[in-house]
Amino acid sequence: MSDFPLQATPIHVPDAVLEDLRQRLALTRWTEDAGNEDWYYGVRREYLQELVEYWRTDYDWRKAEAAINAYEHYRVEVGGVPVHFLRKAGVGPNPVPLILTHGWPWTFWHWAKVIDPLADPAAYGGDPADAFDVIVPSFPGFGFSTPVSGRPDLNFWKVADLWHELMTETLGYPKYAAAGCDVGALVTGQLGHKYADELYAIHIGSGLKLDFFNGDRAWDFSGGRPIPAGLPPEIHAQILQLDKRFATHLAVHVLDSSTLAHGLSDSPAGMLAWILQRWRSWSDNGGDLETVFSKDDLLTHAMIYWVNNAIGTSIRTYANNNRYPWTPAHDRQPVIEAPTGITFVAHENPPGITTEQRVQNFLESDRAPWYNHVNLTAHPKGGHFIPWEVPAEWTADLRNTFRPYRPGASR
């Protein structure tokens, strides 16, 4: 596509919003948190207090805003929903349009490390024939795709319909590629299910079933199943660790999202604590979060939530995934017909499964038959935020998935 059909609009947060934030940070009332040096009870006050003070006195949003504005930004309305997206035009003989979808507590900026290599591979030692025209939206209700008060029912499969309209009607791409992680992988999977004929392929960072959030107890990560008796102690411990990592936010977001949102929308320190715990426990950081996210990184992502008052609408999507269950658009098999690549990372290995066993473990699971999987890879490092944590591996995997399905490719 030689002429992009929209006019770019840079991101800009008003000074008044930044001043209000500074005042709120200065007035933070801190909880008693004795005995939490090991983070057993959640986010440790001392670290959060240090980060909040840095946020108030040293963090420079305008510097982050300038880095973000090095890319083109657009705002459109799709299906009555305000949609913000970043674009990086592809540099190559025939760039394929690619939409990248994030999850929670991600922002569109979690794709920052892979945007340029995907758009201009030759500049990073790659083949220009692998170029993509990269589209990175903010998930509706997240970041700058706000407010969504006119559509309080949004969930992953409804967003897939919006993305298809964005790519094919608003932007005019007759066919496109899609990739995503976290809930963004479910959006991408739904695209590969409902719109397979209009996609080249998809690439995701997990292999969940699209009915993951269906059912009366979807908030229970264990599915209501007790831990089997007689397991080796190390496997038992790994199961408990996995439950602790994911159970809290699933239960609260599905069952009580607005109650939580009232507090998080009023307190920047409270909002930061809630998402900071996920960044710490979900990333492969060896106990030191700042080996993955610097203080500035953490606060830039937090700012994208705060300045748009997006935390409440972001977490409500979980409740809507359950309240409005996924239903199939067809009964063909596999459910997700688009050719699918999946990147697995070590920090998310199932209990008792090594990286070397990860692909086979997936193939033997009840998830594999859902996908037309064509490229499965597992890496010995990396956590939940795959394109941020292991960008080179993610980029290589994604290129390998799409290469045989590009226009003119022989298979």
TORKOL-4160 file (C-alpha; in steps of 0.2 Angstrom, whole numbers, padded with zeros to 4 digits, m for minus):
411
<pt num="1" X="0000" Y="0000" Z="0000"/>
<pt num="2" X="0009" Y="0016" Z="m0006"/>
<pt num="3" X="m0003" Y="0029" Z="0001"/>
<pt num="4" X="m0008" Y="0027" Z="0019"/>
<pt num="5" X="m0026" Y="0032" Z="0020"/>
<pt num="6" X="m0025" Y="0041" Z="0037"/>
<pt num="7" X="m0017" Y="0057" Z="0044"/>
<pt num="8" X="m0005" Y="0054" Z="0059"/>
<pt num="9" X="m0008" Y="0062" Z="0075"/>
<pt num="10" X="0006" Y="0062" Z="0088"/>
<pt num="11" X="0003" Y="0057" Z="0106"/>
<pt num="12" X="0002" Y="0071" Z="0119"/>
<pt num="13" X="m0003" Y="0071" Z="0137"/>
<pt num="14" X="m0009" Y="0088" Z="0144"/>
<pt num="15" X="0002" Y="0096" Z="0157"/>
<pt num="16" X="m0013" Y="0096" Z="0169"/>
<pt num="17" X="m0014" Y="0077" Z="0169"/>
<pt num="18" X="0004" Y="0076" Z="0174"/>
<pt num="19" X="0003" Y="0089" Z="0188"/>
<pt num="20" X="m0013" Y="0080" Z="0195"/>
<pt num="21" X="m0002" Y="0064" Z="0195"/>
<pt num="22" X="0012" Y="0072" Z="0204"/>
<pt num="23" X="0000" Y="0078" Z="0218"/>
<pt num="24" X="m0008" Y="0061" Z="0220"/>
<pt num="25" X="0009" Y="0053" Z="0221"/>
<pt num="26" X="0015" Y="0065" Z="0234"/>
<pt num="27" X="m0001" Y="0062" Z="0245"/>
<pt num="28" X="0000" Y="0043" Z="0244"/>
<pt num="29" X="m0005" Y="0035" Z="0261"/>
<pt num="30" X="0006" Y="0020" Z="0264"/>
<pt num="31" X="0000" Y="0003" Z="0271"/>
<pt num="32" X="0009" Y="m0006" Z="0285"/>
<pt num="33" X="0019" Y="m0020" Z="0277"/>
<pt num="34" X="0030" Y="m0028" Z="0290"/>
<pt num="35" X="0037" Y="m0045" Z="0287"/>
<pt num="36" X="0036" Y="m0044" Z="0268"/>
<pt num="37" X="0054" Y="m0043" Z="0264"/>
<pt num="38" X="0052" Y="m0059" Z="0253"/>
<pt num="39" X="0037" Y="m0052" Z="0244"/>
<pt num="40" X="0027" Y="m0067" Z="0251"/>
<pt num="41" X="0011" Y="m0055" Z="0254"/>
<pt num="42" X="0013" Y="m0047" Z="0237"/>
<pt num="43" X="0022" Y="m0031" Z="0232"/>
<pt num="44" X="0034" Y="m0025" Z="0245"/>
<pt num="45" X="0031" Y="m0008" Z="0251"/>
<pt num="46" X="0049" Y="m0002" Z="0251"/>
<pt num="47" X="0052" Y="m0006" Z="0233"/>
<pt num="48" X="0035" Y="0002" Z="0228"/>
<pt num="49" X="0038" Y="0017" Z="0238"/>
<pt num="50" X="0055" Y="0019" Z="0230"/>
<pt num="51" X="0047" Y="0017" Z="0213"/>
<pt num="52" X="0033" Y="0030" Z="0217"/>
<pt num="53" X="0046" Y="0043" Z="0223"/>
<pt num="54" X="0056" Y="0040" Z="0207"/>
<pt num="55" X="0040" Y="0043" Z="0197"/>
<pt num="56" X="0036" Y="0059" Z="0206"/>
<pt num="57" X="0053" Y="0067" Z="0206"/>
<pt num="58" X="0064" Y="0059" Z="0192"/>
<pt num="59" X="0054" Y="0050" Z="0179"/>
<pt num="60" X="0052" Y="0060" Z="0163"/>
<pt num="61" X="0036" Y="0057" Z="0153"/>
<pt num="62" X="0040" Y="0069" Z="0140"/>
<pt num="63" X="0056" Y="0060" Z="0135"/>
<pt num="64" X="0046" Y="0044" Z="0134"/>
<pt num="65" X="0032" Y="0052" Z="0124"/>
<pt num="66" X="0046" Y="0058" Z="0112"/>
<pt num="67" X="0052" Y="0041" Z="0109"/>
<pt num="68" X="0034" Y="0034" Z="0107"/>
<pt num="69" X="0031" Y="0048" Z="0094"/>
<pt num="70" X="0046" Y="0043" Z="0084"/>
<pt num="71" X="0033" Y="0032" Z="0076"/>
<pt num="72" X="0017" Y="0037" Z="0067"/>
<pt num="73" X="0001" Y="0036" Z="0078"/>
<pt num="74" X="m0017" Y="0036" Z="0072"/>
<pt num="75" X="m0034" Y="0037" Z="0080"/>
<pt num="76" X="m0049" Y="0030" Z="0071"/>
<pt num="77" X="m0067" Y="0024" Z="0076"/>
<pt num="78" X="m0070" Y="0006" Z="0072"/>
<pt num="79" X="m0088" Y="m0001" Z="0076"/>
<pt num="80" X="m0091" Y="0014" Z="0087"/>
<pt num="81" X="m0075" Y="0011" Z="0097"/>
<pt num="82" X="m0060" Y="0023" Z="0098"/>
<pt num="83" X="m0045" Y="0014" Z="0092"/>
<pt num="84" X="m0027" Y="0021" Z="0093"/>
<pt num="85" X="m0013" Y="0012" Z="0084"/>
<pt num="86" X="0005" Y="0014" Z="0080"/>
<pt num="87" X="0012" Y="0011" Z="0062"/>
<pt num="88" X="0029" Y="0007" Z="0055"/>
<pt num="89" X="0029" Y="0006" Z="0036"/>
<pt num="90" X="0038" Y="m0009" Z="0030"/>
<pt num="91" X="0055" Y="m0008" Z="0020"/>
<pt num="92" X="0056" Y="m0021" Z="0008"/>
<pt num="93" X="0050" Y="m0027" Z="m0009"/>
<pt num="94" X="0033" Y="m0033" Z="m0004"/>
<pt num="95" X="0029" Y="m0029" Z="0015"/>
<pt num="96" X="0015" Y="m0039" Z="0022"/>
<pt num="97" X="0003" Y="m0030" Z="0034"/>
<pt num="98" X="0004" Y="m0037" Z="0051"/>
<pt num="99" X="m0006" Y="m0032" Z="0066"/>
<pt num="100" X="0001" Y="m0035" Z="0084"/>
<pt num="101" X="m0011" Y="m0037" Z="0098"/>
<pt num="102" X="m0005" Y="m0036" Z="0117"/>
<pt num="103" X="m0014" Y="m0042" Z="0132"/>
<pt num="104" X="m0015" Y="m0037" Z="0151"/>
<pt num="105" X="m0005" Y="m0029" Z="0159"/>
<pt num="106" X="0003" Y="m0025" Z="0143"/>
<pt num="107" X="0003" Y="m0009" Z="0133"/>
<pt num="108" X="0006" Y="m0007" Z="0114"/>
<pt num="109" X="0023" Y="m0001" Z="0119"/>
<pt num="110" X="0028" Y="m0019" Z="0125"/>
<pt num="111" X="0030" Y="m0022" Z="0106"/>
<pt num="112" X="0043" Y="m0008" Z="0105"/>
<pt num="113" X="0058" Y="m0019" Z="0103"/>
<pt num="114" X="0052" Y="m0029" Z="0088"/>
<pt num="115" X="0043" Y="m0016" Z="0078"/>
<pt num="116" X="0059" Y="m0010" Z="0069"/>
<pt num="117" X="0066" Y="m0027" Z="0065"/>
<pt num="118" X="0050" Y="m0033" Z="0059"/>
<pt num="119" X="0047" Y="m0018" Z="0048"/>
<pt num="120" X="0065" Y="m0016" Z="0041"/>
<pt num="121" X="0074" Y="m0033" Z="0043"/>
<pt num="122" X="0088" Y="m0028" Z="0032"/>
<pt num="123" X="0093" Y="m0014" Z="0044"/>
<pt num="124" X="0095" Y="m0028" Z="0057"/>
<pt num="125" X="0105" Y="m0040" Z="0047"/>
<pt num="126" X="0089" Y="m0049" Z="0040"/>
<pt num="127" X="0082" Y="m0052" Z="0023"/>
<pt num="128" X="0071" Y="m0037" Z="0016"/>
<pt num="129" X="0059" Y="m0050" Z="0009"/>
<pt num="130" X="0053" Y="m0053" Z="0027"/>
<pt num="131" X="0047" Y="m0035" Z="0029"/>
<pt num="132" X="0030" Y="m0031" Z="0037"/>
<pt num="133" X="0020" Y="m0016" Z="0037"/>
<pt num="134" X="0018" Y="m0016" Z="0056"/>
<pt num="135" X="0001" Y="m0010" Z="0064"/>
<pt num="136" X="0001" Y="m0010" Z="0083"/>
<pt num="137" X="m0015" Y="m0005" Z="0091"/>
<pt num="138" X="m0020" Y="m0002" Z="0109"/>
<pt num="139" X="m0032" Y="m0015" Z="0114"/>
<pt num="140" X="m0049" Y="m0006" Z="0116"/>
<pt num="141" X="m0051" Y="0000" Z="0134"/>
<pt num="142" X="m0032" Y="0000" Z="0136"/>
<pt num="143" X="m0020" Y="0015" Z="0134"/>
<pt num="144" X="m0025" Y="0027" Z="0121"/>
<pt num="145" X="m0040" Y="0017" Z="0114"/>
<pt num="146" X="m0051" Y="0025" Z="0127"/>
<pt num="147" X="m0064" Y="0029" Z="0132"/>
<pt num="148" X="m0075" Y="0014" Z="0128"/>
<pt num="149" X="m0091" Y="0019" Z="0138"/>
<pt num="150" X="m0102" Y="0016" Z="0123"/>
<pt num="151" X="m0096" Y="m0002" Z="0122"/>
<pt num="152" X="m0094" Y="m0009" Z="0140"/>
<pt num="153" X="m0096" Y="m0027" Z="0133"/>
<pt num="154" X="m0079" Y="m0028" Z="0124"/>
<pt num="155" X="m0070" Y="m0044" Z="0125"/>
<pt num="156" X="m0057" Y="m0054" Z="0115"/>
<pt num="157" X="m0068" Y="m0061" Z="0102"/>
<pt num="158" X="m0077" Y="m0044" Z="0099"/>
<pt num="159" X="m0060" Y="m0035" Z="0097"/>
<pt num="160" X="m0056" Y="m0048" Z="0084"/>
<pt num="161" X="m0071" Y="m0042" Z="0074"/>
<pt num="162" X="m0065" Y="m0024" Z="0076"/>
<pt num="163" X="m0047" Y="m0028" Z="0071"/>
<pt num="164" X="m0053" Y="m0037" Z="0055"/>
<pt num="165" X="m0064" Y="m0021" Z="0051"/>
<pt num="166" X="m0049" Y="m0010" Z="0054"/>
<pt num="167" X="m0037" Y="m0020" Z="0043"/>
<pt num="168" X="m0049" Y="m0024" Z="0029"/>
<pt num="169" X="m0060" Y="m0009" Z="0028"/>
<pt num="170" X="m0052" Y="0006" Z="0037"/>
<pt num="171" X="m0035" Y="0002" Z="0031"/>
<pt num="172" X="m0040" Y="m0007" Z="0015"/>
<pt num="173" X="m0028" Y="m0022" Z="0016"/>
<pt num="174" X="m0036" Y="m0037" Z="0006"/>
<pt num="175" X="m0026" Y="m0049" Z="0016"/>
<pt num="176" X="m0015" Y="m0048" Z="0032"/>
<pt num="177" X="m0005" Y="m0057" Z="0045"/>
<pt num="178" X="m0008" Y="m0056" Z="0064"/>
<pt num="179" X="0001" Y="m0060" Z="0080"/>
<pt num="180" X="m0002" Y="m0058" Z="0098"/>
<pt num="181" X="0002" Y="m0063" Z="0116"/>
<pt num="182" X="m0008" Y="m0065" Z="0132"/>
<pt num="183" X="m0026" Y="m0061" Z="0128"/>
<pt num="184" X="m0019" Y="m0054" Z="0112"/>
<pt num="185" X="m0016" Y="m0072" Z="0107"/>
<pt num="186" X="m0034" Y="m0076" Z="0110"/>
<pt num="187" X="m0039" Y="m0061" Z="0099"/>
<pt num="188" X="m0026" Y="m0067" Z="0086"/>
<pt num="189" X="m0033" Y="m0085" Z="0087"/>
<pt num="190" X="m0051" Y="m0079" Z="0084"/>
<pt num="191" X="m0045" Y="m0070" Z="0069"/>
<pt num="192" X="m0037" Y="m0086" Z="0063"/>
<pt num="193" X="m0054" Y="m0095" Z="0067"/>
<pt num="194" X="m0066" Y="m0083" Z="0060"/>
<pt num="195" X="m0057" Y="m0075" Z="0046"/>
<pt num="196" X="m0044" Y="m0088" Z="0041"/>
<pt num="197" X="m0047" Y="m0085" Z="0022"/>
<pt num="198" X="m0041" Y="m0067" Z="0024"/>
<pt num="199" X="m0026" Y="m0070" Z="0034"/>
<pt num="200" X="m0009" Y="m0076" Z="0028"/>
<pt num="201" X="m0005" Y="m0085" Z="0045"/>
<pt num="202" X="m0005" Y="m0081" Z="0063"/>
<pt num="203" X="0009" Y="m0081" Z="0076"/>
<pt num="204" X="0005" Y="m0082" Z="0095"/>
<pt num="205" X="0014" Y="m0083" Z="0112"/>
<pt num="206" X="0003" Y="m0096" Z="0119"/>
<pt num="207" X="m0008" Y="m0110" Z="0113"/>
<pt num="208" X="m0024" Y="m0108" Z="0124"/>
<pt num="209" X="m0041" Y="m0114" Z="0118"/>
<pt num="210" X="m0053" Y="m0101" Z="0113"/>
<pt num="211" X="m0066" Y="m0106" Z="0126"/>
<pt num="212" X="m0053" Y="m0103" Z="0140"/>
<pt num="213" X="m0064" Y="m0091" Z="0148"/>
<pt num="214" X="m0081" Y="m0100" Z="0146"/>
<pt num="215" X="m0089" Y="m0109" Z="0160"/>
<pt num="216" X="m0096" Y="m0105" Z="0178"/>
<pt num="217" X="m0078" Y="m0106" Z="0186"/>
<pt num="218" X="m0068" Y="m0098" Z="0173"/>
<pt num="219" X="m0060" Y="m0088" Z="0186"/>
<pt num="220" X="m0052" Y="m0103" Z="0194"/>
<pt num="221" X="m0035" Y="m0106" Z="0186"/>
<pt num="222" X="m0035" Y="m0124" Z="0192"/>
<pt num="223" X="m0052" Y="m0127" Z="0184"/>
<pt num="224" X="m0058" Y="m0133" Z="0201"/>
<pt num="225" X="m0047" Y="m0148" Z="0201"/>
<pt num="226" X="m0037" Y="m0153" Z="0217"/>
<pt num="227" X="m0019" Y="m0155" Z="0216"/>
<pt num="228" X="m0016" Y="m0174" Z="0213"/>
<pt num="229" X="m0010" Y="m0184" Z="0228"/>
<pt num="230" X="0007" Y="m0192" Z="0228"/>
<pt num="231" X="0016" Y="m0180" Z="0216"/>
<pt num="232" X="0035" Y="m0177" Z="0219"/>
<pt num="233" X="0037" Y="m0162" Z="0231"/>
<pt num="234" X="0046" Y="m0152" Z="0217"/>
<pt num="235" X="0031" Y="m0154" Z="0205"/>
<pt num="236" X="0019" Y="m0150" Z="0219"/>
<pt num="237" X="0028" Y="m0134" Z="0223"/>
<pt num="238" X="0028" Y="m0129" Z="0205"/>
<pt num="239" X="0009" Y="m0131" Z="0204"/>
<pt num="240" X="0007" Y="m0120" Z="0219"/>
<pt num="241" X="0019" Y="m0107" Z="0212"/>
<pt num="242" X="0009" Y="m0107" Z="0195"/>
<pt num="243" X="m0007" Y="m0105" Z="0204"/>
<pt num="244" X="m0001" Y="m0091" Z="0215"/>
<pt num="245" X="0006" Y="m0082" Z="0199"/>
<pt num="246" X="m0011" Y="m0082" Z="0190"/>
<pt num="247" X="m0025" Y="m0086" Z="0202"/>
<pt num="248" X="m0027" Y="m0069" Z="0210"/>
<pt num="249" X="m0030" Y="m0057" Z="0195"/>
<pt num="250" X="m0041" Y="m0070" Z="0186"/>
<pt num="251" X="m0052" Y="m0072" Z="0200"/>
<pt num="252" X="m0054" Y="m0053" Z="0204"/>
<pt num="253" X="m0055" Y="m0047" Z="0186"/>
<pt num="254" X="m0068" Y="m0060" Z="0182"/>
<pt num="255" X="m0078" Y="m0058" Z="0198"/>
<pt num="256" X="m0076" Y="m0041" Z="0204"/>
<pt num="257" X="m0068" Y="m0030" Z="0191"/>
<pt num="258" X="m0077" Y="m0013" Z="0195"/>
<pt num="259" X="m0074" Y="m0015" Z="0214"/>
<pt num="260" X="m0056" Y="m0016" Z="0211"/>
<pt num="261" X="m0056" Y="m0002" Z="0197"/>
<pt num="262" X="m0063" Y="0011" Z="0209"/>
<pt num="263" X="m0047" Y="0010" Z="0220"/>
<pt num="264" X="m0035" Y="0008" Z="0206"/>
<pt num="265" X="m0042" Y="0023" Z="0196"/>
<pt num="266" X="m0040" Y="0034" Z="0211"/>
<pt num="267" X="m0023" Y="0030" Z="0217"/>
<pt num="268" X="m0008" Y="0029" Z="0205"/>
<pt num="269" X="0002" Y="0020" Z="0218"/>
<pt num="270" X="m0012" Y="0007" Z="0220"/>
<pt num="271" X="m0013" Y="0005" Z="0201"/>
<pt num="272" X="0006" Y="0003" Z="0200"/>
<pt num="273" X="0006" Y="m0010" Z="0213"/>
<pt num="274" X="m0007" Y="m0021" Z="0205"/>
<pt num="275" X="0001" Y="m0022" Z="0188"/>
<pt num="276" X="0019" Y="m0022" Z="0195"/>
<pt num="277" X="0016" Y="m0038" Z="0204"/>
<pt num="278" X="0011" Y="m0046" Z="0187"/>
<pt num="279" X="0027" Y="m0039" Z="0179"/>
<pt num="280" X="0038" Y="m0046" Z="0193"/>
<pt num="281" X="0030" Y="m0063" Z="0194"/>
<pt num="282" X="0027" Y="m0066" Z="0175"/>
<pt num="283" X="0043" Y="m0060" Z="0168"/>
<pt num="284" X="0059" Y="m0071" Z="0168"/>
<pt num="285" X="0069" Y="m0059" Z="0179"/>
<pt num="286" X="0078" Y="m0071" Z="0192"/>
<pt num="287" X="0072" Y="m0061" Z="0206"/>
<pt num="288" X="0077" Y="m0044" Z="0200"/>
<pt num="289" X="0063" Y="m0036" Z="0190"/>
<pt num="290" X="0075" Y="m0022" Z="0184"/>
<pt num="291" X="0085" Y="m0034" Z="0173"/>
<pt num="292" X="0069" Y="m0035" Z="0162"/>
<pt num="293" X="0061" Y="m0018" Z="0165"/>
<pt num="294" X="0071" Y="m0003" Z="0171"/>
<pt num="295" X="0062" Y="0010" Z="0182"/>
<pt num="296" X="0059" Y="0021" Z="0167"/>
<pt num="297" X="0051" Y="0006" Z="0157"/>
<pt num="298" X="0040" Y="0001" Z="0171"/>
<pt num="299" X="0034" Y="0019" Z="0173"/>
<pt num="300" X="0031" Y="0022" Z="0155"/>
<pt num="301" X="0020" Y="0007" Z="0154"/>
<pt num="302" X="0011" Y="0012" Z="0170"/>
<pt num="303" X="0009" Y="0030" Z="0162"/>
<pt num="304" X="0000" Y="0023" Z="0147"/>
<pt num="305" X="m0013" Y="0016" Z="0159"/>
<pt num="306" X="m0014" Y="0031" Z="0171"/>
<pt num="307" X="m0015" Y="0045" Z="0159"/>
<pt num="308" X="m0030" Y="0037" Z="0150"/>
<pt num="309" X="m0039" Y="0031" Z="0165"/>
<pt num="310" X="m0038" Y="0014" Z="0157"/>
<pt num="311" X="m0035" Y="0002" Z="0171"/>
<pt num="312" X="m0054" Y="m0001" Z="0175"/>
<pt num="313" X="m0059" Y="m0004" Z="0157"/>
<pt num="314" X="m0043" Y="m0015" Z="0154"/>
<pt num="315" X="m0048" Y="m0027" Z="0168"/>
<pt num="316" X="m0066" Y="m0028" Z="0164"/>
<pt num="317" X="m0062" Y="m0037" Z="0148"/>
<pt num="318" X="m0059" Y="m0052" Z="0158"/>
<pt num="319" X="m0076" Y="m0052" Z="0165"/>
<pt num="320" X="m0083" Y="m0049" Z="0148"/>
<pt num="321" X="m0073" Y="m0064" Z="0141"/>
<pt num="322" X="m0083" Y="m0074" Z="0154"/>
<pt num="323" X="m0100" Y="m0065" Z="0153"/>
<pt num="324" X="m0101" Y="m0066" Z="0134"/>
<pt num="325" X="m0094" Y="m0083" Z="0131"/>
<pt num="326" X="m0085" Y="m0088" Z="0115"/>
<pt num="327" X="m0095" Y="m0097" Z="0102"/>
<pt num="328" X="m0088" Y="m0105" Z="0086"/>
<pt num="329" X="m0091" Y="m0096" Z="0069"/>
<pt num="330" X="m0090" Y="m0113" Z="0060"/>
<pt num="331" X="m0088" Y="m0132" Z="0065"/>
<pt num="332" X="m0073" Y="m0136" Z="0054"/>
<pt num="333" X="m0057" Y="m0143" Z="0061"/>
<pt num="334" X="m0045" Y="m0137" Z="0067"/>
<pt num="335" X="m0055" Y="m0123" Z="0075"/>
<pt num="336" X="m0041" Y="m0111" Z="0070"/>
<pt num="337" X="m0038" Y="m0115" Z="0052"/>
<pt num="338" X="m0025" Y="m0101" Z="0049"/>
<pt num="339" X="m0007" Y="m0108" Z="0048"/>
<pt num="340" X="m0001" Y="m0105" Z="0066"/>
<pt num="341" X="0016" Y="m0103" Z="0074"/>
<pt num="342" X="0018" Y="m0103" Z="0093"/>
<pt num="343" X="0033" Y="m0097" Z="0103"/>
<pt num="344" X="0035" Y="m0105" Z="0120"/>
<pt num="345" X="0046" Y="m0098" Z="0134"/>
<pt num="346" X="0054" Y="m0107" Z="0149"/>
<pt num="347" X="0047" Y="m0096" Z="0163"/>
<pt num="348" X="0030" Y="m0103" Z="0157"/>
<pt num="349" X="0034" Y="m0121" Z="0156"/>
<pt num="350" X="0021" Y="m0132" Z="0164"/>
<pt num="351" X="0026" Y="m0140" Z="0180"/>
<pt num="352" X="0038" Y="m0154" Z="0177"/>
<pt num="353" X="0040" Y="m0150" Z="0159"/>
<pt num="354" X="0057" Y="m0145" Z="0153"/>
<pt num="355" X="0060" Y="m0133" Z="0138"/>
<pt num="356" X="0066" Y="m0149" Z="0128"/>
<pt num="357" X="0049" Y="m0157" Z="0132"/>
<pt num="358" X="0038" Y="m0142" Z="0129"/>
<pt num="359" X="0033" Y="m0144" Z="0111"/>
<pt num="360" X="0029" Y="m0162" Z="0113"/>
<pt num="361" X="0020" Y="m0158" Z="0129"/>
<pt num="362" X="0009" Y="m0146" Z="0119"/>
<pt num="363" X="0006" Y="m0159" Z="0105"/>
<pt num="364" X="0000" Y="m0171" Z="0117"/>
<pt num="365" X="m0012" Y="m0159" Z="0125"/>
<pt num="366" X="m0030" Y="m0155" Z="0122"/>
<pt num="367" X="m0025" Y="m0138" Z="0115"/>
<pt num="368" X="m0015" Y="m0144" Z="0100"/>
<pt num="369" X="m0030" Y="m0150" Z="0090"/>
<pt num="370" X="m0037" Y="m0133" Z="0090"/>
<pt num="371" X="m0023" Y="m0126" Z="0079"/>
<pt num="372" X="m0017" Y="m0128" Z="0062"/>
<pt num="373" X="0001" Y="m0127" Z="0069"/>
<pt num="374" X="0015" Y="m0126" Z="0057"/>
<pt num="375" X="0029" Y="m0119" Z="0067"/>
<pt num="376" X="0032" Y="m0123" Z="0086"/>
<pt num="377" X="0047" Y="m0117" Z="0095"/>
<pt num="378" X="0053" Y="m0117" Z="0113"/>
<pt num="379" X="0066" Y="m0106" Z="0121"/>
<pt num="380" X="0076" Y="m0109" Z="0137"/>
<pt num="381" X="0074" Y="m0091" Z="0143"/>
<pt num="382" X="0060" Y="m0078" Z="0143"/>
<pt num="383" X="0044" Y="m0075" Z="0152"/>
<pt num="384" X="0026" Y="m0069" Z="0148"/>
<pt num="385" X="0031" Y="m0053" Z="0140"/>
<pt num="386" X="0040" Y="m0062" Z="0125"/>
<pt num="387" X="0043" Y="m0048" Z="0112"/>
<pt num="388" X="0050" Y="m0037" Z="0126"/>
<pt num="389" X="0060" Y="m0051" Z="0135"/>
<pt num="390" X="0067" Y="m0061" Z="0120"/>
<pt num="391" X="0064" Y="m0050" Z="0105"/>
<pt num="392" X="0076" Y="m0058" Z="0094"/>
<pt num="393" X="0069" Y="m0075" Z="0097"/>
<pt num="394" X="0051" Y="m0069" Z="0094"/>
<pt num="395" X="0056" Y="m0060" Z="0078"/>
<pt num="396" X="0065" Y="m0075" Z="0071"/>
<pt num="397" X="0050" Y="m0087" Z="0075"/>
<pt num="398" X="0037" Y="m0075" Z="0068"/>
<pt num="399" X="0047" Y="m0073" Z="0052"/>
<pt num="400" X="0049" Y="m0092" Z="0050"/>
<pt num="401" X="0030" Y="m0094" Z="0052"/>
<pt num="402" X="0025" Y="m0082" Z="0039"/>
<pt num="403" X="0039" Y="m0084" Z="0026"/>
<pt num="404" X="0030" Y="m0099" Z="0017"/>
<pt num="405" X="0014" Y="m0090" Z="0016"/>
<pt num="406" X="0019" Y="m0073" Z="0009"/>
<pt num="407" X="0013" Y="m0068" Z="m0008"/>
<pt num="408" X="0023" Y="m0078" Z="m0021"/>
<pt num="409" X="0031" Y="m0090" Z="m0009"/>
<pt num="410" X="0032" Y="m0108" Z="m0014"/>
<pt num="411" X="0026" Y="m0121" Z="m0001"/>
